[in-house]
Amino acid sequence: MSVFRFKQFAIKQANVPMKVNTDGVLLGAWTDVSNATKILDIGSGTGVIALMLAQRCPNATIHAVEIDKMAVETAKENVRDSPWVSRVEVFGSSFQDFAGETDQRYNLVVSNPPFFIQSLKSPFASRNLSRHADQLSYDDLVIGINRVLEDNGIFAAIFPYAEAGIFIALAANHGLYCIRKSYVHPFAGGRIKRVLLELSRTRGALVESDLAIRVGPNLDYTEDYKRITCDFYLAF
């Protein structure tokens, strides 16, 4: 699908390796935005999460950072065509360089990161750049987050189950603690496929929940999933 249409905006994606997917939409819809006024999206890809957050946060300024040149141009075009062009800016840069050079501080940082560290790779280099933590290691990600996150800010991300545990342990060593966690199941009763995380510099009681996407294999979407994503998907 060269264009993915949401209720208030559309995402052109013909020339990018990573298309709109459930992971990104879940993160954009699930993240707590109650205090978000300055937002950074790391590894923005098509810009879908940045635009979802622009829709959810009418008073926020959003910066999106992306290293892949084709994705940068695509994201810029998607932002230009959106209702929020005045509040969303796309930067073509590695996150390491961006974090080292910017003076900006953000109260919400989000990422659907290149998260696989122990899996087989695709023969396509651009897809590996989007999915594997070679160009942006977990160490670099955490160090950069600490540079750009305000003291009371939140970092939100989505990881595969095994990698989530690795990232949580590493982040804690750098003073970022998991305060909210949602286990994502492809269908009710199925194994955990992804974990949505929120981390803060302040330790707090961990809030945990489960989210099933579908009622069962090849069955309808759950009411919880519809509730979370209904402001975006045309079908709900």
HUMOMO-V42326 format. One record per residue. N is the residue number from 0. SS is DSSP state (2 for helix, 1 for strand, 0 for the rest). PSI is psi in radians with two decimals (NA if undefined). Layout:
# HUMOMO-V42326
n={N | N}
ss={SS | SS}
psi={PSI | PSI}
This chain:
# HUMOMO-V42326
n={0 | 1 | 2 | 3 | 4 | 5 | 6 | 7 | 8 | 9 | 10 | 11 | 12 | 13 | 14 | 15 | 16 | 17 | 18 | 19 | 20 | 21 | 22 | 23 | 24 | 25 | 26 | 27 | 28 | 29 | 30 | 31 | 32 | 33 | 34 | 35 | 36 | 37 | 38 | 39 | 40 | 41 | 42 | 43 | 44 | 45 | 46 | 47 | 48 | 49 | 50 | 51 | 52 | 53 | 54 | 55 | 56 | 57 | 58 | 59 | 60 | 61 | 62 | 63 | 64 | 65 | 66 | 67 | 68 | 69 | 70 | 71 | 72 | 73 | 74 | 75 | 76 | 77 | 78 | 79 | 80 | 81 | 82 | 83 | 84 | 85 | 86 | 87 | 88 | 89 | 90 | 91 | 92 | 93 | 94 | 95 | 96 | 97 | 98 | 99 | 100 | 101 | 102 | 103 | 104 | 105 | 106 | 107 | 108 | 109 | 110 | 111 | 112 | 113 | 114 | 115 | 116 | 117 | 118 | 119 | 120 | 121 | 122 | 123 | 124 | 125 | 126 | 127 | 128 | 129 | 130 | 131 | 132 | 133 | 134 | 135 | 136 | 137 | 138 | 139 | 140 | 141 | 142 | 143 | 144 | 145 | 146 | 147 | 148 | 149 | 150 | 151 | 152 | 153 | 154 | 155 | 156 | 157 | 158 | 159 | 160 | 161 | 162 | 163 | 164 | 165 | 166 | 167 | 168 | 169 | 170 | 171 | 172 | 173 | 174 | 175 | 176 | 177 | 178 | 179 | 180 | 181 | 182 | 183 | 184 | 185 | 186 | 187 | 188 | 189 | 190 | 191 | 192 | 193 | 194 | 195 | 196 | 197 | 198 | 199 | 200 | 201 | 202 | 203 | 204 | 205 | 206 | 207 | 208 | 209 | 210 | 211 | 212 | 213 | 214 | 215 | 216 | 217 | 218 | 219 | 220 | 221 | 222 | 223 | 224 | 225 | 226 | 227 | 228 | 229 | 230 | 231 | 232 | 233 | 234 | 235}
ss={0 | 0 | 1 | 1 | 1 | 1 | 0 | 0 | 0 | 1 | 1 | 1 | 0 | 0 | 0 | 0 | 0 | 0 | 0 | 0 | 0 | 2 | 2 | 2 | 2 | 2 | 2 | 2 | 2 | 2 | 0 | 0 | 0 | 0 | 0 | 0 | 0 | 1 | 1 | 1 | 1 | 1 | 0 | 0 | 0 | 0 | 0 | 2 | 2 | 2 | 2 | 2 | 2 | 2 | 2 | 2 | 0 | 0 | 0 | 0 | 1 | 1 | 1 | 1 | 1 | 1 | 0 | 0 | 2 | 2 | 2 | 2 | 2 | 2 | 2 | 2 | 2 | 2 | 2 | 2 | 0 | 0 | 0 | 0 | 0 | 0 | 0 | 1 | 1 | 1 | 1 | 1 | 0 | 0 | 2 | 2 | 2 | 2 | 2 | 2 | 2 | 0 | 0 | 0 | 0 | 1 | 1 | 1 | 1 | 1 | 1 | 0 | 0 | 0 | 0 | 1 | 0 | 0 | 0 | 0 | 0 | 0 | 0 | 0 | 2 | 2 | 2 | 2 | 2 | 2 | 2 | 1 | 0 | 0 | 0 | 0 | 0 | 2 | 2 | 2 | 2 | 2 | 2 | 2 | 2 | 2 | 2 | 2 | 1 | 1 | 1 | 1 | 1 | 1 | 1 | 1 | 1 | 1 | 1 | 1 | 2 | 2 | 2 | 2 | 2 | 2 | 2 | 2 | 2 | 2 | 2 | 2 | 2 | 0 | 0 | 0 | 1 | 1 | 1 | 1 | 1 | 1 | 1 | 1 | 1 | 1 | 1 | 0 | 0 | 0 | 0 | 1 | 1 | 1 | 1 | 1 | 1 | 1 | 1 | 1 | 0 | 0 | 0 | 0 | 0 | 0 | 1 | 1 | 1 | 1 | 1 | 1 | 1 | 1 | 0 | 0 | 0 | 0 | 0 | 0 | 1 | 0 | 2 | 2 | 2 | 2 | 2 | 2 | 2 | 0 | 0 | 0 | 1 | 0 | 0 | 0}
psi={2.00 | -0.41 | 2.21 | 2.10 | 2.23 | 3.13 | -0.62 | -0.07 | 2.97 | 2.64 | 1.97 | 2.39 | 0.31 | -0.57 | 0.29 | 2.58 | -0.59 | 1.99 | 3.02 | 2.30 | 2.96 | -0.67 | -0.91 | -0.74 | -0.73 | -0.81 | -0.79 | -0.54 | -0.52 | -0.58 | 2.40 | 2.06 | 0.30 | -0.50 | 0.30 | 2.08 | -0.41 | 1.95 | 2.43 | 2.26 | 1.99 | 2.21 | 0.97 | -0.40 | -2.13 | -0.19 | 0.14 | -0.77 | -0.74 | -0.73 | -0.61 | -0.74 | -0.57 | -0.68 | -0.71 | -0.42 | 1.48 | -0.27 | 0.17 | 2.62 | 2.31 | 2.24 | 2.40 | 2.26 | 2.29 | 2.40 | -0.52 | 2.17 | -0.74 | -0.68 | -0.66 | -0.84 | -0.68 | -0.80 | -0.73 | -0.70 | -0.74 | -0.64 | -0.78 | -0.60 | -0.05 | 2.95 | -0.06 | 0.52 | -0.50 | -0.21 | -0.07 | 2.25 | 2.36 | 2.31 | 2.23 | 1.73 | 2.75 | 2.67 | -0.61 | -0.82 | -0.76 | -0.84 | -0.58 | -0.37 | -0.46 | 2.61 | -0.05 | 2.56 | 2.49 | 2.51 | -0.09 | 2.19 | 2.28 | 2.70 | 2.30 | 1.45 | 2.92 | 1.70 | -0.22 | 2.24 | -0.13 | 1.00 | 2.84 | 2.57 | 2.75 | 2.67 | -0.11 | 2.06 | -0.68 | -0.60 | -0.66 | -0.68 | -0.61 | -0.46 | -0.34 | 2.51 | 0.90 | -0.81 | -0.40 | 1.62 | 2.84 | -0.66 | -0.84 | -0.67 | -0.85 | -0.76 | -0.76 | -0.72 | -0.78 | -0.50 | -0.59 | -0.18 | 2.29 | 2.80 | -0.68 | 0.32 | 2.98 | 2.42 | 2.26 | 2.45 | 3.00 | 2.35 | 2.75 | 2.79 | -0.91 | -0.76 | -0.50 | -0.77 | -0.71 | -0.79 | -0.72 | -0.78 | -0.75 | -0.78 | -0.67 | -0.59 | -0.35 | 0.21 | 0.35 | 2.19 | 2.42 | 2.19 | -0.25 | 2.39 | 2.31 | 2.16 | 2.10 | 2.14 | 2.36 | -0.61 | 2.79 | 2.23 | -0.11 | 3.00 | 2.78 | 2.19 | -0.69 | 2.85 | 2.17 | 2.33 | 2.54 | 2.32 | 2.63 | 2.82 | -0.24 | 2.15 | 2.47 | 3.01 | 2.25 | 2.21 | 2.09 | 2.58 | 2.95 | 2.52 | 2.04 | 2.35 | -0.78 | 2.76 | -0.71 | 3.05 | 2.15 | 0.31 | -3.06 | 2.85 | 2.59 | 2.79 | -0.61 | -0.78 | -0.71 | -0.72 | -0.73 | -0.64 | 0.05 | -0.37 | -0.11 | -0.92 | 2.38 | -0.50 | -0.30 | NA}
